[in-house]
C-alpha cells in the first residue's frame, strides 16, 4: 500500500505527494482517521483527492494510504430495503453503532456479513455457464427474487453448486475456467463510474405507466427512457418523484436524495416504509433502495451518490427487471462538481460550472436504457432515469437545465404560477414535451384504445387554443369571442380542472390507469363535440353549461377504478343530456 503525505487541505479537497503508483479514481484513506477519499487528479506524484467525510483538523504531513482500487459498491442480497449514504454506508447500521451523527472514519460494509440467505440453485454440475447466467435465486423480500449471476469475467463449467442458507461471503458455487477454478459468492463489487456490461441496447417501446394523467396521456416516458423535472422551489418536484416512485409500474425503485434538505429526505425515509405498494399490497420498501445524501453531508459524497445509485439500479436491470431511478436533485450534484472544480483551480465554464458539466450529465443519463442482458436466456431489462433539476429562481436557461435538456427525451416543466394557484402536478403543458410519443403510440393504441392518440392530440390543440384566446380576452374581454371560442375556453377549463389537476393525497385520485384516463378524456371531448352540435342547432351556451352532466364529468376522477359501471355510464349520460336539450325547444333553443 502506497503511503503519501498531505501537503494541502482545502475543504473536501486534499492534495498529497509521494503517490507514485496511485491512479485516477483510486480510493485512498486519508490520515490516521482513515477518512475515505478518491483521487480525481494526478500531477506527477501529486494526487488531488476529494474526501467523502469532514476534513476539519487535517493538516500537512499526515499520511495518505492508497488502496489501489476504484470506488465500488457491493452488490448482492440485502440491497433491497437498505438506506445508504452517498458511498454505500448503511445509515441504519451507522446509527446503531455511533448515534444520529455520522462520525469520521466510520467504515461499515454495504451488505450484512452475518445475515444468512436461502439460496436455490438453477444450474447443476457439468453445466456450461458464461457471464450473466443465473446460477440460482434468493428470495430477498416477499416481492423481489434476487438472481445470483455469473460474474462478467467468468466462463466455464460448473464444478460444484450448493443449496441451503449462506452469508454473502460463503462460496455457493465453483466454476472451472480456462485459467483455473473460481469460487463464486453471492457478493460482487463493481466500480461506480463504469457502466455495467450488456449484450445489446434496444429501442424502448413500452410506456412507464405512472398513474399521473398529465404524464401518461400527454408527456409519457418509456421504460428505459430518460426524463427531467425542472422547477423552482415549492413547485412540487419532490412530490412528483414520490408519486413516480410509488405508482410507476417498475419492479425495482432506486431513490437518490442528492443534496436535498434533510427534512425532505426525512419525509422519504419515514413515509416509504409505511406506504403500501399498490402492485403487491406489501410495504413499498420491499422493492426499494434509498440513497440519502442530504445537504449537510460532505459535498464530495454528493457527487458520488448518483453513481452509487445508478450502479445498484443497473445491477437489478441485469437480472431482467424494470428499474426506475429517481435522482433528486441533479442540480445539487452539479453544485458539488462546481465546488470541487473550483478548489482544483480548473478553468470555469458558464456560471462557474466546470466545462465538463454536459459530458458528466450525459455519462449519467446514458446509463439508462432497455437492454438485452448478459446470459444465455436472452432476458431483457430496463432502467428508466428521472432527474429533478432545481434551477435558481426557476430560470430554465441556466447551465444544468440546458445540459440536461440536451440529453433527456422527456421534459416535465414545472410552473410556479400553476403551483401558486394550487394546480398540481404543476407541469406546464405548453412548455413540456416527450420525444417518445410516436414510439409509444402503437403500444398504447393496442393495449388501451385505438383513438387514444387522436383524443390526446385534440385535447392538446384545445389547450393551446385556450392560451391564444386568453390573450384576446385580456385585450378586449370575453364578450368579443364567438360562442364556439367561448365553448373552447370552457372545455379547456374542464381539461385543466377535471383531468390535468390531480390530488396526490386523495386515495382514488392519486392514481389513474390508462383505461380510466382514456374514459375521462373521451367523456370531456364527447361533451365538447355534442356541445358544438347543439350550438349549431341553436342551443344557448348558458343552457349547455348548466347541464348537470358536467358535474358528473368533474367527479369522474374520484370514481374508483373498480366501479366500471359508473365510469362507462358517463358517456351515456352525456348523450341523454344533449338529447333532452335539443328536444326541449323553447327555453333552450333560440
Long-range contacts (C-beta under 8 A, 24 or more apart in sequence): 1-65, 1-66, 1-67, 1-68, 2-65, 2-66, 2-68, 3-63, 3-64, 3-65, 3-66, 4-28, 4-45, 4-47, 4-63, 4-64, 4-66, 5-60, 5-61, 5-62, 5-63, 5-64, 6-30, 6-31, 6-58, 6-59, 6-60, 6-61, 6-62, 6-63, 6-64, 7-46, 7-60, 8-60, 9-55, 9-58, 9-59, 9-60, 10-343, 11-55, 11-299, 11-339, 11-343, 12-50, 12-51, 12-52, 12-55, 12-298, 12-299, 12-300, 12-339, 12-340, 12-343, 13-48, 13-49, 13-50, 13-51, 13-340, 13-343, 13-344, 14-48, 14-49, 14-51, 14-55, 14-58, 14-64, 15-46, 15-47, 15-48, 15-49, 16-46, 16-47, 16-49, 16-64, 17-45, 17-46, 17-47, 18-45, 19-45, 19-46, 19-47, 19-64, 19-66, 20-45, 21-66, 21-68, 22-47, 22-66, 22-68, 23-68, 25-70, 25-71, 25-191, 25-193, 26-66, 26-67, 26-68, 26-69, 26-70, 27-67, 27-69, 27-70, 27-71, 27-72, 28-64, 28-65, 28-66, 28-67, 29-64, 29-65, 29-67, 30-55, 30-58, 30-62, 30-64, 31-58, 31-62, 31-63, 31-64, 32-62, 32-63, 33-104, 33-105, 34-65, 34-105, 34-107, 35-104, 35-105, 36-87, 36-107, 37-64, 37-300, 38-71, 38-300, 38-304, 39-66, 40-340, 40-344, 41-344, 48-344, 50-300, 50-303, 50-340, 51-298, 51-300, 52-86, 52-87, 52-298, 52-300, 52-301, 52-304, 53-102, 53-104, 53-105, 53-298, 53-301, 54-104, 54-298, 70-191, 70-192, 70-193, 70-194, 71-191, 71-192, 71-193, 71-304, 71-307, 72-189, 72-190, 72-191, 72-192, 73-110, 73-189, 73-190, 73-192, 73-308, 73-311, 73-312, 74-109, 74-110, 74-111, 74-168, 74-187, 74-188, 74-189, 75-187, 75-188, 75-189, 75-190, 75-311, 75-312, 75-315, 76-111, 76-146, 76-148, 76-168, 76-185, 76-186, 76-187, 76-188, 77-111, 77-117, 77-138, 77-140, 77-146, 77-168, 77-186, 78-111, 78-112, 78-115, 78-117, 78-140, 78-168, 79-110, 79-111, 79-140, 79-289, 79-312, 79-315, 79-316, 80-140, 80-141, 80-144, 80-146, 80-252, 80-285, 80-286, 80-287, 80-288, 80-289, 81-141, 81-285, 81-286, 81-288, 81-289, 82-110, 82-289, 82-290, 83-269, 83-290, 83-292, 84-110, 84-289, 84-290, 84-291, 84-292, 84-308, 85-291, 85-292, 85-293, 85-297, 85-301, 85-305, 86-258, 86-291, 86-293, 86-297, 86-301, 86-302, 86-303, 86-304, 86-305, 86-308, 87-301, 87-304, 87-305, 87-308, 88-291, 88-308, 91-292, 102-297, 111-168, 111-187, 112-168, 113-167, 113-168, 113-169, 114-167, 115-167, 115-168, 116-165, 116-166, 116-167, 117-146, 117-165, 117-166, 117-167, 117-168, 117-186, 118-164, 118-165, 119-148, 119-162, 119-163, 119-164, 119-165, 119-166, 119-172, 119-186, 120-163, 121-161, 121-162, 121-163, 121-173, 123-158, 123-161, 123-173, 124-158, 124-161, 125-158, 125-159, 125-160, 125-161, 126-157, 126-158, 127-157, 127-158, 128-156, 128-157, 128-158, 129-154, 129-155, 129-156, 129-157, 129-158, 129-175, 129-376, 130-154, 130-155, 130-374, 130-375, 130-376, 131-155, 131-197, 131-374, 131-375, 132-318, 132-373, 132-374, 132-375, 133-374, 133-375, 133-376, 133-377, 134-319, 134-375, 134-377, 135-161, 135-172, 135-173, 135-184, 136-161, 136-163, 136-172, 136-173, 138-186, 141-282, 141-286, 141-287, 142-280, 142-282, 142-286, 143-277, 143-279, 143-280, 143-282, 143-286, 143-287, 144-251, 144-252, 144-286, 144-287, 146-319, 147-319, 147-320, 148-172, 148-186, 149-318, 149-319, 149-374, 149-375, 150-175, 150-184, 150-375, 151-184, 151-188, 152-196, 152-197, 152-374, 154-182, 154-184, 156-182, 190-311, 190-315, 192-304, 192-307, 192-308, 192-310, 192-311, 193-307, 195-314, 195-366, 195-367, 196-311, 196-314, 196-315, 196-317, 196-318, 197-374, 198-318, 198-371, 198-372, 198-373, 198-374, 198-381, 199-371, 199-372, 199-373, 199-374, 199-378, 200-371, 200-372, 201-369, 201-370, 201-371, 202-369, 202-370, 202-371, 202-372, 202-380, 203-370, 203-439, 204-369, 204-370, 204-382, 204-436, 204-439, 205-370, 205-439, 205-440, 205-442, 205-443, 206-440, 206-443, 207-436, 207-440, 207-443, 207-444, 207-514, 208-248, 208-249, 208-250, 208-322, 208-324, 208-384, 209-248, 209-249, 209-513, 209-514, 210-243, 210-244, 210-247, 210-248, 210-249, 211-243, 211-247, 211-248, 211-510, 211-511, 211-512, 211-513, 212-240, 212-243, 212-244, 212-247, 212-425, 212-502, 212-512, 213-499, 213-500, 213-502, 213-512, 213-517, 213-520, 214-425, 214-427, 214-429, 214-500, 214-502, 215-412, 215-425, 215-427, 216-512, 216-514, 216-517, 217-456, 217-459, 217-499, 217-517, 217-521, 218-429, 218-432, 218-434, 218-456, 218-459, 218-460, 219-410, 219-411, 219-412, 219-427, 219-429, 219-432, 219-433, 219-434, 220-410, 220-434, 220-436, 220-437, 220-440, 220-444, 221-384, 221-386, 221-409, 221-410, 221-434, 221-436, 222-370, 222-384, 222-409, 222-436, 222-439, 222-440, 223-250, 223-322, 223-370, 223-382, 223-384, 224-368, 224-369, 224-370, 224-371, 224-382, 224-383, 224-384, 225-368, 225-384, 225-385, 225-409, 225-410, 225-436, 226-365, 226-368, 226-384, 226-385, 226-386, 226-387, 226-407, 226-408, 226-409, 226-410, 227-384, 227-385, 227-386, 227-387, 227-408, 227-409, 227-410, 227-411, 227-412, 228-330, 228-386, 228-387, 228-388, 228-389, 228-401, 228-404, 228-405, 228-408, 228-410, 228-411, 228-412, 229-386, 229-387, 229-388, 229-389, 229-412, 229-414, 230-388, 230-389, 230-390, 230-391, 230-396, 230-401, 230-404, 230-411, 230-412, 230-413, 230-414, 231-388, 231-389, 231-390, 231-391, 231-394, 231-413, 231-414, 231-415, 231-416, 231-426, 232-390, 232-391, 232-393, 232-394, 232-414, 232-416, 233-390, 233-394, 234-416, 234-419, 235-394, 235-414, 235-415, 235-416, 235-418, 235-419, 235-426, 236-414, 236-419, 236-424, 236-425, 236-426, 237-328, 237-329, 237-388, 237-389, 237-390, 237-414, 238-264, 238-328, 238-388, 239-424, 239-425, 239-504, 240-388, 240-412, 240-414, 240-425, 240-427, 241-326, 241-328, 241-386, 241-388, 242-268, 242-271, 242-504, 243-425, 243-504, 243-510, 244-324, 244-326, 244-386, 245-272, 245-284, 245-288, 245-324, 245-326, 246-275, 246-277, 246-278, 246-284, 247-278, 247-510, 247-511, 248-324, 248-384, 249-279, 249-322, 250-321, 250-322, 250-323, 250-324, 250-384, 251-287, 251-316, 251-321, 251-322, 251-323, 252-287, 252-288, 252-289, 252-313, 252-316, 252-321, 252-322, 252-323, 252-324, 253-284, 253-287, 253-288, 253-289, 253-323, 253-324, 253-325, 253-326, 254-288, 254-289, 254-291, 254-309, 254-310, 254-312, 254-313, 254-316, 254-323, 254-324, 254-325, 254-326, 255-288, 255-289, 255-290, 255-291, 255-309, 255-325, 255-326, 255-328, 256-291, 256-293, 256-305, 256-306, 256-308, 256-309, 256-325, 256-326, 256-327, 256-328, 257-290, 257-291, 257-292, 257-293, 257-294, 257-328, 258-291, 258-293, 258-302, 258-305, 258-306, 258-327, 258-328, 258-329, 258-330, 258-332, 258-333, 259-293, 259-294, 259-295, 259-299, 259-302, 259-329, 259-331, 259-332, 259-333, 259-335, 259-336, 260-294, 260-295, 260-328, 260-329, 260-332, 261-294, 261-295, 262-294, 262-295, 262-296, 264-328, 265-292, 265-294, 268-292, 278-511, 289-313, 295-332, 299-335, 299-336, 299-339, 299-340, 300-336, 300-340, 302-332, 302-333, 302-335, 302-336, 303-333, 303-336, 303-337, 303-340, 305-333, 306-330, 306-333, 306-364, 307-364, 310-364, 310-367, 310-383, 310-385, 313-383, 314-367, 314-383, 316-381, 317-371, 317-373, 317-381, 317-382, 317-383, 318-373, 318-374, 318-381, 319-373, 319-379, 319-381, 320-373, 320-379, 320-380, 320-381, 321-381, 322-381, 322-382, 322-384, 323-381, 323-382, 323-383, 323-384, 324-383, 324-384, 324-386, 325-368, 325-383, 325-384, 325-385, 325-386, 326-386, 326-388, 327-364, 327-385, 327-386, 327-387, 327-388, 328-387, 328-388, 329-387, 329-388, 329-389, 329-390, 330-361, 330-364, 330-387, 330-388, 330-389, 330-400, 330-404, 331-388, 331-389, 331-390, 331-391, 331-400, 332-390, 334-361, 334-399, 334-400, 334-403, 349-399, 350-399, 351-398, 351-399, 353-399, 353-400, 357-399, 357-400, 357-403, 358-403, 358-406, 358-407, 361-400, 361-403, 361-404, 361-407, 362-406, 362-407, 365-404, 365-407, 365-408, 366-407, 409-434, 409-435, 409-436, 410-434, 410-435, 410-436, 423-496, 423-500, 423-501, 424-501, 424-502, 424-503, 424-504, 425-502, 425-504, 427-500, 429-460, 429-463, 429-500, 430-463, 430-464, 430-467, 444-514, 447-514, 448-514, 448-515, 448-518, 449-515, 449-518, 449-522, 451-522, 452-514, 452-518, 455-518, 455-521, 455-522, 455-525, 456-521, 458-525, 459-495, 459-499, 459-521, 459-524, 459-525, 462-488, 462-491, 462-492, 462-495, 462-528, 463-492, 463-495, 463-496, 465-492, 466-492, 466-493, 483-535, 483-541, 484-532, 484-535, 486-541, 487-528, 487-531, 487-532, 487-535, 487-541, 487-544, 490-545, 491-524, 491-525, 491-527, 491-528, 491-531, 494-524, 494-527, 494-550, 494-553, 494-554, 495-524, 497-554, 498-524, 498-553, 498-554, 498-556, 498-557, 499-524, 499-557, 502-557, 506-558, 508-557, 508-558, 508-559, 508-560, 508-561, 509-557, 509-558, 512-557, 512-561, 513-561, 516-556, 516-561, 516-567, 519-556, 519-567, 519-568, 519-570, 519-571, 520-553, 520-556, 520-557, 522-571, 523-553, 523-556, 523-570, 523-571, 523-574, 524-553, 526-571, 526-574, 526-575, 527-553, 527-574, 530-574, 530-575, 530-578, 531-578, 533-578, 534-578, 534-581, 534-582, 537-582, 537-589, 538-589, 538-590, 539-581, 539-582, 539-588, 539-589, 539-590, 540-588, 540-589, 540-590, 543-581, 543-587, 543-588, 544-581, 547-577, 547-578, 547-581, 548-577, 549-573, 549-574, 549-576, 549-577
